[in-house]
Amino acid sequence: MFSCKYLYDRGVRDDGPQLITITGRDGSVHEVELYCDMTNGGWTLVGQVDGWFNMYVCVCVCVCVCV
């Protein structure tokens, strides 16, 4: 499986979109383009909020709602 960290550990150092391999709940494998932050060690950006928002998280169902 390829992740941002996997690519970072193999020498990729450019921030930006990369093809990342993900595995679905049913075991299916897909490649998706995700943003990788290589400046800080190979982090995958999974969400970004720009501006002022109140964030509420309902942990029991793992849903975020912005108001």
N, C-alpha and C positions, 0 to 999 in steps of 0.2 A: 504494500500500500504506500502511496506517495502522500506526504503531507508537507506543509511549509517547513516544518522542523527537519523532516527527512531531506528535503532539497538543500536547506541551509547547511546541514551536516556534510553534504557532498559538494559544497563550494559555491552554491548559488547565493549571490549577495545583492542582487538588484531588487528593490521594493517594486511591487506591482502585481498584476494578475498572473497567476500560474495555473496550470491544469492540475487539479488535486483529485485523487481517487477517494470516493466515499462508498461505504457499504450501507445499503438500506436495511430496514428491519427484517425484510424477507431474505436477506443474504445477497441480493442483487448488487452488482458493482457498477458504479457510474463514475465518469470523469466530469467534473464541473470546474469552471473557471472561478477562482476565488482570489482575493487580494492577500498577498503575503507581505508582512512587515519583516524584512530581512535585516534592517538596521538594528533591531532589538532582539535578534536571535531566532527568527523563524516562526513568528506568531501568525496565526490565521485570523483575519478580520471577519467576524461573523455578524457584526451590526455596528451602525454608527448613527448617532443622533446629532443633528446640527441645530443649535438654537436652544431655547428654554422650554423644557417639557417636564411635567411631573410624571415620573415612572412608577407604575404600580405593578407588582408581580404577585400572582397567585401561585404559590409553590405547589399546591396540590394538583394542579392541572398544567403547570409549566406554560402559562400564557402571560405575555406582557401586553399591557394596554397603555398607550400614550394619550394623555388628555391635555 
